[in-house]
Amino acid sequence: MAKIGIFGGSFHPPHNGHLLIAQEALSAFSLDEVIWMPANHPPHKQLASGVSDHDRIELVKAAIQDNAKFSLSLIEFEREGPSYTIDTIKELQKKNPDHEYFFIIGGDMLDSLDTWHEIDELSRMVTFIAINRSGHPLNAEHNPYQAAMLEVPLFDVSSTLIRERVSQGENTTYLIPERVRKQIEVKGLYGSRKSP
C-alpha cells in the first residue's frame, strides 16, 4: 500500500517554505510521494488578479522538478465549480483504492476544519497532517479530527510577502526556488521588475 501525501493550496506563487513543508511531511511519515495539487477555485480564498492558472501551474512545475518524490496533479482543474477536498479524495481513491492518503494542512486550519465540506466523511478518508506555522503553534488538545502533528523548522515566508516583494522589485533570492524566480521575472508576473 502506497502512502501518498496531498499538498493543496493556491501556490500563488510556490516558495521555499512550501518545499520545506512537503519534504518534512514526506520524511516524517515515510510517504512514497507528495502530490502537489494547485486549487482551481478555492472556496475560502479569492486569488489576486493578473496571474493565470496556467502561470501558477508552470511555477509549481518549476518548483518541484528536482524532487523525484514530488508530483503535480491537475485533478482540481478537470472539473467545474468550486474545489472541495472531499471530491478530490473520492476521485483519487477511485483510481487507486489501495493507497493511503495524508492531507497536509497548516496548524492554523485545525480551528476551521469543521467548516470544510463534508468534513466528517473526509476525516475518515484521509489522515490530516497539521504543520506548525508562525503565530500558530500546534495544539494537541484541540484536535477533533485526530490530525497527526508535525513540527517543522519555521520559514516565515508567505506567498503574499513574495508577491509584495516582487511587485516592489525587492529581493526574493533564497525565498523562492531560483527557477520560480526566473520564470516570474521572464514572464513579468506579479508586477515584477528587475532589482537594481
SVG drawing of the C-alpha trace seen along z (x, -y; Angstrom):
<svg xmlns="http://www.w3.org/2000/svg" viewBox="-21 -50 42 52">
<polyline fill="none" stroke="black" stroke-width="0.4" points="0.0,0.0 1.5,-3.3 1.4,-6.2 0.5,-9.4 0.7,-12.9 -1.6,-15.5 -0.5,-19.1 -3.1,-21.5 -3.0,-25.3 -3.2,-28.2 0.7,-28.3 0.5,-31.9 3.5,-31.6 5.1,-28.5 8.1,-29.3 10.8,-27.5 8.5,-27.3 6.1,-25.1 9.0,-22.9 10.3,-22.5 6.8,-21.5 6.3,-18.9 9.7,-17.4 9.3,-17.3 6.0,-15.5 7.5,-13.1 10.3,-12.2 8.4,-12.2 5.6,-9.9 7.7,-7.8 5.5,-8.9 6.1,-7.4 5.1,-10.6 3.7,-14.1 1.2,-15.2 1.1,-19.0 -2.4,-20.0 -3.0,-23.6 -6.5,-24.7 -8.7,-25.7 -11.4,-27.7 -10.5,-27.6 -13.8,-28.1 -12.2,-30.2 -9.8,-32.3 -10.0,-34.9 -6.9,-34.8 -5.0,-38.0 -5.6,-39.1 -3.2,-39.2 -1.7,-35.7 -3.4,-32.9 -4.0,-29.4 -1.6,-28.3 1.1,-30.5 0.6,-29.1 0.8,-25.5 4.0,-26.3 5.5,-27.8 4.7,-24.7 6.3,-22.5 9.4,-24.7 9.4,-24.5 9.2,-20.7 11.1,-19.4 14.2,-18.5 12.5,-16.1 11.5,-12.7 9.1,-12.2 7.1,-15.3 4.5,-15.3 1.8,-17.6 -1.9,-16.8 -4.3,-19.0 -7.3,-17.0 -9.0,-20.1 -8.8,-21.7 -10.5,-18.8 -14.0,-19.5 -16.2,-22.5 -17.2,-24.5 -15.6,-25.0 -12.7,-22.8 -13.9,-20.7 -11.3,-18.4 -13.7,-15.5 -14.5,-15.4 -10.8,-15.2 -10.1,-12.5 -13.0,-10.4 -11.6,-10.7 -8.1,-9.7 -9.5,-6.7 -11.5,-5.5 -8.3,-5.5 -6.1,-4.0 -8.2,-2.3 -5.2,-0.6 -3.4,-3.9 -3.4,-5.5 -3.8,-9.3 -2.4,-12.0 -3.6,-15.6 -1.2,-18.3 -2.6,-21.4 -1.3,-24.4 -1.9,-24.0 -4.0,-27.2 -6.5,-25.4 -7.4,-23.0 -9.7,-25.6 -11.7,-25.9 -11.8,-22.2 -15.4,-22.0 -16.4,-24.4 -15.0,-22.1 -17.5,-20.5 -18.5,-17.0 -15.6,-17.1 -16.8,-14.1 -16.7,-11.8 -13.4,-13.4 -11.7,-12.8 -12.5,-9.1 -10.9,-9.0 -7.6,-10.8 -5.1,-11.4 -4.6,-15.1 -1.1,-16.2 -1.1,-19.5 2.0,-21.7 3.0,-24.4 3.1,-27.9 4.4,-31.2 2.0,-32.5 0.0,-29.3 1.7,-26.6 0.2,-23.2 -2.4,-22.5 -2.7,-18.8 -5.7,-19.4 -7.8,-20.9 -7.7,-18.2 -11.3,-17.0 -10.3,-15.3 -7.3,-13.4 -4.8,-15.1 -1.2,-14.0 1.0,-16.8 4.3,-17.7 6.7,-20.4 8.8,-21.8 11.5,-24.4 9.8,-27.8 10.3,-29.5 8.3,-32.7 7.6,-33.5 4.2,-33.7 3.1,-33.9 1.7,-37.4 5.1,-38.5 6.7,-37.2 4.1,-39.0 4.7,-42.2 8.5,-41.9 8.3,-41.0 6.0,-44.0 8.3,-46.4 11.5,-45.0 12.8,-43.7 15.0,-40.6 13.4,-37.1 16.6,-35.1 16.6,-32.2 12.9,-32.8 11.7,-31.1 13.4,-28.4 15.7,-30.0 13.7,-28.5 10.5,-30.1 12.2,-33.4 13.5,-33.4 10.1,-32.4 8.4,-35.2 10.9,-37.7 10.8,-36.5 7.0,-36.4 6.6,-39.7 4.3,-38.0 3.1,-39.8 4.2,-43.2 7.8,-42.1 10.6,-44.3 14.3,-43.7 16.0,-44.7 18.6,-47.5"/>
</svg>
